[in-house]
Amino acid sequence: MFIDNRVTFVFDGGKVTALRLHWVFDEIFSDSLLGQFDADGDGTFDKLESGAVGEGVLPNLQMFNYFTYIWIDGKQLDPIKPTDFIASADDARMVTFQMKVPLPQPVDPRTAAVAAEIYDREYYVQVDLAQQDPVLLENADGVPCSTMVRDDTESAYFGGVIIPQEISLQCRQ
């Protein structure tokens, strides 16, 4: 299974309050999800069908930390249950999941390091950053931050062959 991943750091009052994840699945898994959850067969998910997708998929993802690992000042946060889950499908029948991962408390990125990695440690799912706009900032006007993506060779897995990408905020005080 393959996921094109886009990560958005969500700000409120100059502090990071959440990550918003946008996952686009490969054609085969998209087709499987549509076959399983598109009850009316129209090639998309209405609100009820999207809810059913969330109920069917999120409990399984919980066992894998929702593929989402977040560090504040180098300390990994406990798994955080996503909110605002929406499943949709475009005209090409590619399924997209959107969800918000709220931080336990707002974090000032000018005084605390914020980093995240989105990947499947079991390597059943390959998660790659989207080619276009892989990392975004939301409501960050006036906050002197940019993002950086680096290969996290220290966290290589699957025999050291797979290297996750760390996404971090780089902010000035």
Contact map, one row per residue, 1 for C-alpha under 8 A:
11100000000000000000000011011000000000000000000000000000000000000000000000000000000000000000000000000000000000000000000000011100000000000000000000000000000000000000000000000
11110000000000000000000011000000000000000000000000000000000000000000000000000000000000000000000000000000000000000000000000001111000000000000000000000000000000000000000000000
11111000000000000000001111000000000000000000000000000000000000000000000000000000000000000000000000000000000000000000000000001111000000000000000000000000000000000000000000000
01111100000000000000001110000000000000000000000000000000000000000000000000000000000000000000000000000000000000000000000000000011110000000000000000000000000000000000000000000
00111110000000000000111100000000000000000000000000000000000000000000000000000000000000000000000000000000000000000000010000000011110001000000000000000000000000000000000000000
00011111000000000000111000000000000000000000000000000000000000000000000000000000000000000000000000000000000000000000000000000000110011110000000000000000000000000000000000000
00001111100000000011110000000000000000000000000000000000000000000000000000000000000000000000000000000000000000000000000000000000000001110000000000000000000000000000000000000
00000111110000000011100000000000000000000000000000000000000000000000000000000000000000000000000000000000000000000000000000000000000000111100000000000000000000000000000000000
00000011111000011111000000000000000000000000000000000000000000000000000000000000000000000000000000000000000000000000000000000000000000111100000000000000000000000000000000000
00000001111100011111000000000000000000000000000000000000000000000000000000000000000000000000000000000000000000000000000000000000000000001111000000000000000000000000000000000
00000000111111111100000000000000000000000000000000000000000000000000000000000000000000000000000000000000000000000000000000000000000000001111000000000000000000000000000000000
00000000011111111000000000000000000000000000000000000000000000000000000000000000000000000000000000000000000000000000000000000000000000000011000000000000000000000000000000000
00000000001111100000000000000000000000000000000000000000000000000000000000000000000000000000000000000000000000000000000000000000000000000000000000000000000000000000000000000
00000000001111110000000000000000000000000000000000000000000000000000000000000000000000000000000000000000000100000000000000000000000000000001011000000000000000000000000000000
00000000001111111000000000000000000000000000000000000000000000000000000000000000000000000000000000000000011110000000000000000000000000000000000000000000000000000000000000000
00000000111101111100000000000000000000000000000000000000000000000000000000000000000000000000000000000010011110000000000000000000000000000000000000000000000000000000000000000
00000000111100111110000000000000000000000000000000000000000000000000000000000000000000000000000000000110111000000000000000000000000000000000000000000000000000000000000000000
00000000111000011111000000000000000000000000000000000000000000000000000000000000000000000000000000011110010000000000000000000000000000000000000000000000000000000000000000000
00000011110000001111100000000000000000000000000000000000000000000000000000000000000000000000000000011110000000000000000000000000000000000000000000000000000000000000000000000
00000011110000000111110000000000000000000000000000000000000000000000000000000000000000000000000001111000000000000000000000000000000000000000000000000000000000000000000000000
00001111000000000011111000000000000000000000000000000000000000000000000000000000000000000000000011111000000000000000000000000000000000000000000000000000000000000000000000000
00001110000000000001111100000000000000000000000000000000000000000000000000000000000000000000000111100000000000000000000000000000000000000000000000000000000000000000000000000
00111100000000000000111110000000000000000000000000000000000000000000000000000000000000000000000111000000000000000000000000000000000000000000000000000000000000000000000000000
00111000000000000000011111000000000000000000000000000000000000000000000000000000000000000000011110000000000000000000000000000000000000000000000000000000000000000000000000000
11110000000000000000001111101100000000000000000000000000000000000000000000000000000000000000011100000000000000000000000000000000000000000000000000000000000000000000000000000
11100000000000000000000111111100000000000000000000000000000000000000000000000000000000000000011000000000000000000000000000000000000000000000000000000000000000000000000000000
00000000000000000000000011111110000000000000000000000000000000000000000000000000000000000000110000000000000000000000000000000000000000000000000000000000000000000000000000000
10000000000000000000000001111111000000000000000000000000000000000000000000000000000000000000000000000000000000000000000000000000000000000000000000000000000000000000000000000
10000000000000000000000011111111100000000000000000000000000000000000000000000000000000000000000000000000000000000000000000000000000000000000000000000000000000000000000000000
00000000000000000000000011111111110000000000000000000000000000000000000000000000000000000000111000000000000000000000000000000000000000000000000000000000000000000000000000000
00000000000000000000000000111111111000000000000000000000000000000000000000000000000000000000111000000000000000000000000000000000000000000000000000000000000000000000000000000
00000000000000000000000000011111111100000000000000000000000000000000000000000000000000000000000000000000000000000000000000000000000000000000000000000000000000000000000000000
00000000000000000000000000001111111111000000000000001000000000000000000000000000000000000000001000000000000000000000000000000000000000000000000000000000000000000000000000000
00000000000000000000000000000111111111001011100000000000000000000000000000000000000000000000001000000000000000000000000000000000000000000000000000000000000000000000000000000
00000000000000000000000000000011111111001000000000000000000000000000000000000000000000000000000000000000000000000000000000000000000000000000000000000000000000000000000000000
00000000000000000000000000000001111111100000000000000000000000000000000000000000000000000000000000000000000000000000000000000000000000000000000000000000000000000000000000000
00000000000000000000000000000000111111100000100011011000000000000000000000000000000000000000000000000000000000000000000000000000000000000000000000000000000000000000000000000
00000000000000000000000000000000111111111111100010000000000000000000000000000000000000000000000000000000000000000000000000000000000000000000000000000000000000000000000000000
00000000000000000000000000000000000111111000000010000000000000000000000000000000000000000000000000000000000000000000000000000000000000000000000000000000000000000000000000000
00000000000000000000000000000000000001111100000000000000000000000000000000000000000000000000000000000000000000000000000000000000000000000000000000000000000000000000000000000
00000000000000000000000000000000011001111111000000000000000000000000000000000000000000000000000000000000000000000000000000000000000000000000000000000000000000000000000000000
00000000000000000000000000000000000001011111100000000000000000000000000000000000000000000000000000000000000000000000000000000000000000000000000000000000000000000000000000000
00000000000000000000000000000000010001001111100000000000000000000000000000000000000000001010100000000000000000000000000000000000000000000000000000000000000000000000000000000
00000000000000000000000000000000010001001111110000000000000000000000000000000000000000011100100000000000000000000000000000000000000000000000000000000000000000000000000000000
00000000000000000000000000000000010011000111111111000000000000000000000000000000000000111000000000000000000000000000000000000000000000000000000000000000000000000000000000000
00000000000000000000000000000000000000000001111111000000000000000000000000000000000000010000000000000000000000000000000000000000000000000000000000000000000000000000000000000
00000000000000000000000000000000000000000000111111100000000000000000000000000000000000000000000000000000000000000000000000000000000000000000000000000000000000000000000000000
00000000000000000000000000000000000000000000111111110000000000000000000000000000000000000000000000000000000000000000000000000000000000000000000000000000000000000000000000000
00000000000000000000000000000000000011100000111111111000000000000000000000000000000000000000000000000000000000000000000000000000000000000000000000000000000000000000000000000
00000000000000000000000000000000000010000000111111111100000000000000000000000000000001110000000000000000000000000000000000000000000000000000000000000000000000000000000000000
00000000000000000000000000000000000000000000001111111110000000000000000000000000000011100000000000000000000000000000000000000000000000000000000000000000000000000000000000000
00000000000000000000000000000000000010000000000111111111000000000000000000000000000000000000000000000000000000000000000000000000000000000000000000000000000000000000000000000
00000000000000000000000000000000100010000000000011111111100000000000000000000000000000100000000000000000000000000000000000000000000000000000000000000000000000000000000000000
00000000000000000000000000000000000000000000000001111111110000000000000000000000000011100000000000000000000000000000000000000000000000000000000000000000000000000000000000000
00000000000000000000000000000000000000000000000000111111111000000000000000000000000000000000000000000000000000000000000000000000000000000000000000000000000000000000000000000
00000000000000000000000000000000000000000000000000011111111100000000000000000000000000000000000000000000000000000000000000000000000000000000000000000000000000000000000000000
00000000000000000000000000000000000000000000000000001111111110000000000000000000000000000000000000000000000000000000000000000000000000000000000000000000000000000000000000000
00000000000000000000000000000000000000000000000000000111111111000100000000000000000000000000000000000000000000000000000000000000000000000000000000000000000000000000000000000
00000000000000000000000000000000000000000000000000000011111111100000000000000000000000000000000000000000000000000000000000000000000000000000000000000000000000000000000000000
00000000000000000000000000000000000000000000000000000001111111110000000000000000000000000000000000000000000000000000000000000000000000000000000000000000000000000000000000000
00000000000000000000000000000000000000000000000000000000111111111110000000000000000000000000000000000000000000000000000000000000000000000000000000000000000000000000000000000
00000000000000000000000000000000000000000000000000000000011111111100000000000010100000000000000000000000000000000000000000000000000000000000000000000000000000000000000000000
00000000000000000000000000000000000000000000000000000000001111111100000000000000000000000000000000000000000000000000000000000000000000000000000000000000000000000000000000000
00000000000000000000000000000000000000000000000000000000000111111110000000000000000000000000000000000000000000000000000110000000000000000000000000000000000000000000000000000
00000000000000000000000000000000000000000000000000000000000011111111100000000011000000000000000000000000000000000000000000000000000000000000000000000000000000000000000000000
00000000000000000000000000000000000000000000000000000000010011111111000000000011110000000000000000000000000000000000000000000000000000000000000000000000000000000000000000000
00000000000000000000000000000000000000000000000000000000000010011111100000000000000000000000000000000000000000000000011110000000000000000000000000000000000000000000000000000
00000000000000000000000000000000000000000000000000000000000000001111110000000010000000000000000000000000000000000001111000000000000000000000000000000000000000000000000000000
00000000000000000000000000000000000000000000000000000000000000001011111000011010000000000000000000000000000000000001110000000000000000000000000000000000000000000000000000000
00000000000000000000000000000000000000000000000000000000000000000001111100011000000000000000000000000000000000000111100000000000000000000000000000000000000000000000000000000
00000000000000000000000000000000000000000000000000000000000000000000111111111000000000000000000000000000000000001111000000000000000000000000000000000000000000000000000000000
00000000000000000000000000000000000000000000000000000000000000000000011111111000000000000000000000000000000000011110000000000000000000000000000000000000000000000000000000000
00000000000000000000000000000000000000000000000000000000000000000000001111100000000000000000000000000000000000011100000000000000000000000000000000000000000000000000000000000
00000000000000000000000000000000000000000000000000000000000000000000001111110000000000000000000000000000000000001000000000000000000000000000000000000000000000000000000000000
00000000000000000000000000000000000000000000000000000000000000000000001111111000000000000000000000000000000000000000000000000000000000000000000000000000000000000000000000000
00000000000000000000000000000000000000000000000000000000000000000000111101111100000000000000000000000000000000000000000000000000000000000000000000000000000000000000000000000
00000000000000000000000000000000000000000000000000000000000000000000111100111111000000000000000000000000000000000000000000000000000000000000000000000000000000000000000000000
00000000000000000000000000000000000000000000000000000000000000000000000000011111000000000000000000000000000000000000000000000000000000000000000000000000000000000000000000000
00000000000000000000000000000000000000000000000000000000000001001101100000001111100000000000000000000000000000000000000000000000000000000000000000000000000000000000000000000
00000000000000000000000000000000000000000000000000000000000000001100000000001111110000000000000000001110000000000000000000000000000000000000000000000000000000000000000000000
00000000000000000000000000000000000000000000000000000000000001000100000000000011111000000000000000001000000000000000000000000000000000000000000000000000000000000000000000000
00000000000000000000000000000000000000000000000000000000000000000100000000000001111110000000000000111100000000000000000000000000000000000000000000000000000000000000000000000
00000000000000000000000000000000000000000000000000000000000000000000000000000000111110000000000000111100000000000000000000000000000000000000000000000000000000000000000000000
00000000000000000000000000000000000000000000000000000000000000000000000000000000011111000000000001110000000000000000000000000000000000000000000000000000000000000000000000000
00000000000000000000000000000000000000000000000000100100000000000000000000000000011111100000000011110000000000000000000000000000000000000000000000000000000000000000000000000
00000000000000000000000000000000000000000000000001100100000000000000000000000000000111110000000011100000000000000000000000000000000000000000000000000000000000000000000000000
00000000000000000000000000000000000000000000100001101100000000000000000000000000000011111000001111000000000000000000000000000000000000000000000000000000000000000000000000000
00000000000000000000000000000000000000000001110001000000000000000000000000000000000001111100001110000000000000000000000000000000000000000000000000000000000000000000000000000
00000000000000000000000000000000000000000011100000000000000000000000000000000000000000111111111100000000000000000000000000000000000000000000000000000000000000000000000000000
00000000000000000000000000000000000000000001000000000000000000000000000000000000000000011111111000000000000000000000000000000000000000000000000000000000000000000000000000000
00000000000000000000000000000000000000000010000000000000000000000000000000000000000000001111110000000000000000000000000000000000000000000000000000000000000000000000000000000
00000000000000000000000000000000000000000000000000000000000000000000000000000000000000001111110000000000000000000000000000000000000000000000000000000000000000000000000000000
00000000000000000000000000100110000000000011000000000000000000000000000000000000000000001111111000000000000000000000000000000000000000000000000000000000000000000000000000000
00000000000000000000000111100110000000000000000000000000000000000000000000000000000000001111111100000000000000000000000000000000000000000000000000000000000000000000000000000
00000000000000000000000111000110110000000000000000000000000000000000000000000000000000111100111110000000000000000000000000000000000000000000000000000000000000000000000000000
00000000000000000000011110000000000000000000000000000000000000000000000000000000000000111000011111000000000000000000000000000000000000000000000000000000000000000000000000000
00000000000000000000111100000000000000000000000000000000000000000000000000000000000011110000001111100000000000000000000000000000000000000000000000000000000000000000000000000
00000000000000000001111000000000000000000000000000000000000000000000000000000000000111100000000111110000000000000000000000000000000000000000000000000000000000000000000000000
00000000000000000001110000000000000000000000000000000000000000000000000000000000011111000000000011111000000000000000000000000000000000000000000000000000000000000000000000000
00000000000000000111100000000000000000000000000000000000000000000000000000000000011110000000000001111100000000000000000000000000000000000000000000000000000000000000000000000
00000000000000000111100000000000000000000000000000000000000000000000000000000001111000000000000000111110000000000000000000000000000000000000000000000000000000000000000000000
00000000000000001110000000000000000000000000000000000000000000000000000000000001011000000000000000011111000000000000000000000000000000000000000000000000000000000000000000000
00000000000000011110000000000000000000000000000000000000000000000000000000000001000000000000000000001111110000000000000000000000000000000000000000000000000000000000000000000
00000000000000000000000000000000000000000000000000000000000000000000000000000000000000000000000000000111110000000000000000000000000000000000000000000000000000000000000000000
00000000000000001000000000000000000000000000000000000000000000000000000000000000000000000000000000000011111000000000000000000000000000000000000000000000000000000000000000000
00000000000000111100000000000000000000000000000000000000000000000000000000000000000000000000000000000011111100000000000000000000000000000000000000000000000000000000000000000
00000000000000111000000000000000000000000000000000000000000000000000000000000000000000000000000000000000111110010100000000000000000000000000000000000000000000000000000000000
00000000000001110000000000000000000000000000000000000000000000000000000000000000000000000000000000000000011111110000000000000000000000000000000000000000000000000000000000000
00000000000000110000000000000000000000000000000000000000000000000000000000000000000000000000000000000000001111111100000000000000000000000000000010000000000000000000000011100
00000000000000000000000000000000000000000000000000000000000000000000000000000000000000000000000000000000000111111000000000000000000000000000000000000000000000000000000000111
00000000000000000000000000000000000000000000000000000000000000000000000000000000000000000000000000000000000111111000000000000000000000000000000000000000000000000000000000001
00000000000000000000000000000000000000000000000000000000000000000000000110000000000000000000000000000000001111111100000000000000000000000000000000000000000000000000000000000
00000000000000000000000000000000000000000000000000000000000000000000001111000000000000000000000000000000000011111110000000000000000000000000000000000000000000000000000111000
00000000000000000000000000000000000000000000000000000000000000000000011110000000000000000000000000000000001010011111000000000000000000000000000000000000000000000000000110000
00000000000000000000000000000000000000000000000000000000000000000000011100000000000000000000000000000000000000001111100000000000000000000000000000000000000000000000011110000
00000000000000000000000000000000000000000000000000000000000000000001111000000000000000000000000000000000000000000111110000000000000000000000000000000000000000000000011100000
00000000000000000000000000000000000000000000000000000000000000000001110000000000000000000000000000000000000000000011111000000000000000000000000000000000000000000001111000000
00001000000000000000000000000000000000000000000000000000000000000011100000000000000000000000000000000000000000000001111100000010000000000000000000000000000000000001100000000
00000000000000000000000000000000000000000000000000000000000000000011000000000000000000000000000000000000000000000000111110101110000000000000000000000000000000000001000000000
00000000000000000000000000000000000000000000000000000000000000010010000000000000000000000000000000000000000000000000011111111110000000000000000000000000000000000000000000000
00000000000000000000000000000000000000000000000000000000000000010010000000000000000000000000000000000000000000000000001111100000000000000000000000000000000011000000000000000
00000000000000000000000000000000000000000000000000000000000000000000000000000000000000000000000000000000000000000000000111111000000000000000000000000000000001000000000000000
00000000000000000000000000000000000000000000000000000000000000000000000000000000000000000000000000000000000000000000001111111100000000000000000000000000000001000000000000000
10000000000000000000000000000000000000000000000000000000000000000000000000000000000000000000000000000000000000000000000101111100000000000000000000000000000000000000000000000
11100000000000000000000000000000000000000000000000000000000000000000000000000000000000000000000000000000000000000000001101111110000000000000000000000000000000000000000000000
11100000000000000000000000000000000000000000000000000000000000000000000000000000000000000000000000000000000000000000001100111111000000000000000000000000000000000000000000000
01111000000000000000000000000000000000000000000000000000000000000000000000000000000000000000000000000000000000000000011100001111100000000000000000000000000000000000000000000
01111000000000000000000000000000000000000000000000000000000000000000000000000000000000000000000000000000000000000000000000000111110000000000000000000000000000000000000000000
00011100000000000000000000000000000000000000000000000000000000000000000000000000000000000000000000000000000000000000000000000011111001000000000000000000000000000000000000000
00011100000000000000000000000000000000000000000000000000000000000000000000000000000000000000000000000000000000000000000000000001111111000000000000000000000000000000000000000
00000000000000000000000000000000000000000000000000000000000000000000000000000000000000000000000000000000000000000000000000000000111111000000000000000000000000000000000000000
00000000000000000000000000000000000000000000000000000000000000000000000000000000000000000000000000000000000000000000000000000000011111000000000000000000000000000000000000000
00000100000000000000000000000000000000000000000000000000000000000000000000000000000000000000000000000000000000000000000000000000011111110000000000000000000000000000000000000
00001110000000000000000000000000000000000000000000000000000000000000000000000000000000000000000000000000000000000000000000000000111111110000000000000000000000000000000000000
00000111100000000000000000000000000000000000000000000000000000000000000000000000000000000000000000000000000000000000000000000000000011111000000000100000000000000000001000000
00000111100000000000000000000000000000000000000000000000000000000000000000000000000000000000000000000000000000000000000000000000000011111100000000100000000000000000000000000
00000001111000000000000000000000000000000000000000000000000000000000000000000000000000000000000000000000000000000000000000000000000000111111000000000000000000000000000000000
00000001111000000000000000000000000000000000000000000000000000000000000000000000000000000000000000000000000000000000000000000000000000011111000000000000000000000000000000000
00000000011100000000000000000000000000000000000000000000000000000000000000000000000000000000000000000000000000000000000000000000000000001111100000000000000000000000000000000
00000000011101000000000000000000000000000000000000000000000000000000000000000000000000000000000000000000000000000000000000000000000000001111111010000000000000000000000000000
00000000000000000000000000000000000000000000000000000000000000000000000000000000000000000000000000000000000000000000000000000000000000000011111000000000000000000000000000000
00000000000001000000000000000000000000000000000000000000000000000000000000000000000000000000000000000000000000000000000000000000000000000001111100000000000000000000000000000
00000000000001000000000000000000000000000000000000000000000000000000000000000000000000000000000000000000000000000000000000000000000000000001111110000000000000000000000000100
00000000000000000000000000000000000000000000000000000000000000000000000000000000000000000000000000000000000000000000000000000000000000000000011111000000000000000000000000111
00000000000000000000000000000000000000000000000000000000000000000000000000000000000000000000000000000000000010000000000000000000000000000001001111100000000000000000000011110
00000000000000000000000000000000000000000000000000000000000000000000000000000000000000000000000000000000000000000000000000000000000000000000000111110000000000000000000011100
00000000000000000000000000000000000000000000000000000000000000000000000000000000000000000000000000000000000000000000000000000000000000110000000011111000000000000000001111000
00000000000000000000000000000000000000000000000000000000000000000000000000000000000000000000000000000000000000000000000000000000000000000000000001111100000000000000001111000
00000000000000000000000000000000000000000000000000000000000000000000000000000000000000000000000000000000000000000000000000000000000000000000000000111110000000000000111100000
00000000000000000000000000000000000000000000000000000000000000000000000000000000000000000000000000000000000000000000000000000000000000000000000000011111000000000000111000000
00000000000000000000000000000000000000000000000000000000000000000000000000000000000000000000000000000000000000000000000000000000000000000000000000001111100000000011110000000
00000000000000000000000000000000000000000000000000000000000000000000000000000000000000000000000000000000000000000000000000000000000000000000000000000111111100000011110000000
00000000000000000000000000000000000000000000000000000000000000000000000000000000000000000000000000000000000000000000000000000000000000000000000000000011111100000011000000000
00000000000000000000000000000000000000000000000000000000000000000000000000000000000000000000000000000000000000000000000000000000000000000000000000000001111100000000000000000
00000000000000000000000000000000000000000000000000000000000000000000000000000000000000000000000000000000000000000000000000000000000000000000000000000001111110000011000000000
00000000000000000000000000000000000000000000000000000000000000000000000000000000000000000000000000000000000000000000000000000000000000000000000000000001111111111111000000000
00000000000000000000000000000000000000000000000000000000000000000000000000000000000000000000000000000000000000000000000010000000000000000000000000000000001111111110000000000
00000000000000000000000000000000000000000000000000000000000000000000000000000000000000000000000000000000000000000000000011100000000000000000000000000000000111111100000000000
00000000000000000000000000000000000000000000000000000000000000000000000000000000000000000000000000000000000000000000000000000000000000000000000000000000000111111100000000000
00000000000000000000000000000000000000000000000000000000000000000000000000000000000000000000000000000000000000000000000000000000000000000000000000000000000111111110000000000
00000000000000000000000000000000000000000000000000000000000000000000000000000000000000000000000000000000000000000000000000000000000000000000000000000000000111111110000000000
00000000000000000000000000000000000000000000000000000000000000000000000000000000000000000000000000000000000000000000000000000000000000000000000000000000000111111111000000000
00000000000000000000000000000000000000000000000000000000000000000000000000000000000000000000000000000000000000000000000000000000000000000000000000000011101110011111100000000
00000000000000000000000000000000000000000000000000000000000000000000000000000000000000000000000000000000000000000000111000000000000000000000000000000011101100000111110000000
00000000000000000000000000000000000000000000000000000000000000000000000000000000000000000000000000000000000000000000110000000000000000000000000000001111000000000011111000000
00000000000000000000000000000000000000000000000000000000000000000000000000000000000000000000000000000000000000000011100000000000000000000000000000001111000000000001111100000
00000000000000000000000000000000000000000000000000000000000000000000000000000000000000000000000000000000000000000011100000000000000000100000000000111100000000000000111110000
00000000000000000000000000000000000000000000000000000000000000000000000000000000000000000000000000000000000000001111000000000000000000000000000000111000000000000000011111000
00000000000000000000000000000000000000000000000000000000000000000000000000000000000000000000000000000000000010001110000000000000000000000000000011110000000000000000001111100
00000000000000000000000000000000000000000000000000000000000000000000000000000000000000000000000000000000000010001000000000000000000000000000000011110000000000000000000111110
00000000000000000000000000000000000000000000000000000000000000000000000000000000000000000000000000000000000011000000000000000000000000000000001111000000000000000000000011111
00000000000000000000000000000000000000000000000000000000000000000000000000000000000000000000000000000000000001000000000000000000000000000000000110000000000000000000000001111
00000000000000000000000000000000000000000000000000000000000000000000000000000000000000000000000000000000000001100000000000000000000000000000000100000000000000000000000000111
